[in-house]
Amino acid sequence: MKSAADLHQKLGKAIELEAIKPTHQVLSVHEKKRKSLDNEFEKTANLFISNWNQQIKAKKKLMVSTKKHEALFHLIESSKQTITEREKQKLLNKLKKSTEKLAKEDENYYQKNIAGCSTRLKWENTLENCYQSILELEKERIKLLCNNLNQYTQHISVFGQTLTTCHTHIHGAISNIDVEKDIQALMEDTAVSSAENTSEFLLTDYFEEEPNNAMNKERQKSSIKSKLMRLQRDIENASGDLEGLQRMLKAYSSNSFPDPESQKSTAALMEETNLKLDVLQANSYKLSAVLAELEQRPQPSHPCSDSIFKWKEKQTHSYVRISRPFLMTKSGNVVREASSGGQSNPSSSSTASGVAQHGSSLCKALYSFQARQDDELSLEIGNIVMIHKKQDGGWWFGSLNGKKGHFPAAYVEELPSNAAYTGIRQDSQHTTLHTL
């Protein structure tokens, strides 16, 4: 019994030195890292919430100032014949100061709205980084526990016949351990199931857009047009930035100049610029719709029209929902490539050269689309595109003028089957003539 007791005492000391103390040290380090990650995430979340609240406050302030400005304008217009020149000059000076104040508050509100894209993206990137860090901590913990069990079974095996029964049971459990399988199960349990992420961004709401405001129609249209011009300038600048980033990303991805870190940072900048461009276009569409109504023109159409919603809390606020790939799972590019992996087989190569296969269909481009990735297909209004595969997630795979790529399904209208047959014949004739 004393020998058995000595064996258990030695085993206990070995477990304490080789398992309990190292495990306690690792878990203490993990706890500190988790607190640091929580603080970082909370900080970026507070920045995002603060920007959201600042937008609402700036909007309220702009609305009040606009109403006061309009009241002062109407006062001057209605009292031109009844006041003296001196009083009239005072009112005009007051109107000038009001106009300058209104322009300043309008610019402040606009800039806060644009900054919302950056704060939202920073918050989501922090969330992704925290997720990856915690996943690494969990991997380290699983490996540590596995190592402890392996050391434990080694100690048990040398203690002789008295602990053979215990060793047999423990060895059976340990033999079923698969570290990689456990890590994979952890990743599957914590992975995001959807390939699309919907983000919500506040849009600008102006006094001029209210249906029953007191503004003169001509001044209302003039004010909206000036805001549309500002948006158009920013849209053109953002589009130029996006084209430059695309060229940079292509250079970083080439075999002659590979740079994974620069490629990753450039892709993040492209994501931010894409979001900014989407929000600017949504704001522009919303103002264009109001202007069309004032000018009694047909309402404009845009893919984002179904993604703009209103939310009421004392005031009515507009926001847009933008769907985009989740960064913490597969990127949208990888998902689309995986879903169209069968397109490279020999049976589909003839379609790329302009000769369509049976079963293909055609669609007509309703909107222009500028390709942002190498595997995407640029569209112009009226283009007839050959559809090879309809994929999940709102993207289709097809060919145009001999080039194959992905394009958004919302930007096109599928043509009837007889139109597809006619298009196939025309496409074949065009290819034959080009060859001759």
Residue pairs with C-beta under 8 A, 6 or more apart in sequence:
3 162
4 162
7 159
7 160
7 162
7 163
11 155
11 156
11 159
14 151
14 155
15 152
15 155
18 148
18 151
19 148
19 151
19 152
22 144
22 148
23 144
23 145
23 148
26 140
26 141
26 144
27 141
30 137
30 140
30 141
33 133
33 137
34 134
34 137
37 130
37 133
37 134
38 130
40 126
40 130
41 126
41 127
41 130
44 119
44 122
44 123
44 126
45 123
47 119
47 122
47 123
48 119
48 120
48 122
48 123
51 112
51 115
51 116
51 119
52 116
52 202
54 112
55 109
55 112
55 113
55 116
55 202
56 202
56 315
56 317
58 105
58 108
58 109
58 112
59 109
59 204
59 205
59 315
59 317
60 315
61 105
61 109
62 102
62 105
62 106
62 109
62 206
62 207
63 207
63 315
65 98
65 101
65 102
65 105
66 102
66 206
66 207
66 208
67 207
67 214
68 98
69 95
69 98
69 99
69 102
70 207
70 213
70 214
70 215
71 214
72 91
72 94
72 95
72 98
73 95
74 214
75 91
76 88
76 91
76 92
76 95
79 91
80 88
83 91
109 204
110 204
110 230
113 202
113 203
113 204
113 279
113 283
114 234
114 276
114 279
114 280
116 201
116 202
116 279
117 201
117 272
117 275
117 276
117 279
118 272
120 199
120 201
120 275
121 268
121 271
121 272
121 275
124 197
124 199
124 327
125 268
125 327
127 328
128 327
128 328
131 190
131 328
132 328
135 186
135 187
135 190
138 186
139 183
139 186
142 179
142 182
142 183
142 186
143 179
146 177
146 179
149 170
149 174
149 177
150 174
152 170
153 167
153 170
153 171
153 174
156 163
156 166
156 167
156 170
157 167
159 167
191 329
192 326
192 328
192 329
194 326
195 325
195 326
195 329
195 330
195 332
195 335
195 393
196 323
196 324
196 325
196 326
196 393
197 323
197 324
197 325
197 326
197 327
198 321
198 322
198 323
199 275
199 321
199 322
199 324
200 319
200 320
200 321
200 322
201 275
201 279
201 282
201 319
201 320
201 322
202 317
202 318
202 319
203 279
203 282
203 283
203 286
203 308
203 318
203 319
203 320
204 227
204 283
204 318
205 315
205 316
205 317
205 318
206 223
206 224
206 227
206 287
207 213
207 215
208 215
208 220
208 223
208 224
208 227
208 290
209 224
209 286
209 287
209 290
213 220
215 223
217 294
220 294
221 291
221 294
221 295
224 287
224 290
224 291
224 294
225 291
227 287
228 284
228 287
228 288
228 291
231 280
231 283
231 284
231 287
232 284
234 280
235 277
235 280
235 281
235 284
238 273
238 276
238 277
238 280
239 277
239 370
241 273
242 270
242 273
242 274
242 277
242 372
245 266
245 269
245 270
245 273
246 270
246 372
248 262
248 266
249 263
249 266
249 267
249 270
250 374
251 257
252 258
252 259
252 262
252 263
252 266
253 263
270 372
271 324
271 327
274 324
274 372
275 322
275 324
278 304
278 320
278 322
279 320
279 322
281 302
281 304
282 304
282 307
282 308
282 320
285 300
285 302
285 304
285 305
285 308
286 308
286 318
288 300
289 299
289 300
292 298
292 299
292 300
293 299
301 366
302 367
303 367
303 408
303 410
303 411
304 320
307 320
307 321
307 322
307 323
308 318
308 319
308 320
309 318
309 319
309 320
309 321
310 316
310 317
310 318
310 319
311 317
311 318
311 319
323 394
324 332
325 331
325 332
325 333
325 335
330 338
332 393
333 373
333 375
335 393
336 375
336 391
336 393
336 395
336 397
336 406
337 375
339 389
339 391
339 392
339 393
340 388
340 389
340 391
340 397
340 406
342 348
342 389
343 388
343 389
343 397
343 404
347 357
348 357
348 388
350 357
351 357
351 360
351 386
351 388
351 399
351 404
352 399
352 402
352 403
352 404
353 402
353 431
354 399
354 402
354 427
354 428
354 430
354 431
354 434
355 427
355 428
355 431
356 386
356 423
356 424
356 427
356 428
360 386
360 387
360 388
360 420
360 424
361 386
361 387
361 414
361 415
361 417
361 420
362 384
362 385
362 386
362 387
362 414
362 415
362 419
362 420
362 423
362 424
363 384
363 385
363 387
363 396
363 398
363 412
363 413
363 414
363 415
364 382
364 383
364 384
364 385
364 412
364 413
364 415
365 379
365 380
365 381
365 382
365 383
365 384
365 385
365 411
365 412
366 381
366 411
366 412
366 413
367 379
367 381
367 411
368 379
368 380
368 381
369 377
369 378
369 379
369 407
369 408
369 411
370 378
371 377
371 378
371 405
373 406
375 405
375 406
376 405
376 406
376 407
377 385
377 398
377 399
377 400
377 403
377 404
377 405
377 406
377 407
379 385
379 400
379 407
379 411
379 412
383 400
384 400
384 415
384 423
385 398
385 399
385 400
385 407
385 412
386 398
386 399
386 400
386 423
386 424
386 427
387 396
387 397
387 398
387 414
388 397
388 398
388 399
388 404
389 396
389 397
389 398
390 396
390 397
390 409
391 397
391 406
394 408
394 409
394 410
395 406
395 407
395 408
395 409
396 406
396 407
396 408
396 409
396 412
397 404
397 405
397 406
398 404
398 405
398 407
399 405
402 431
415 423
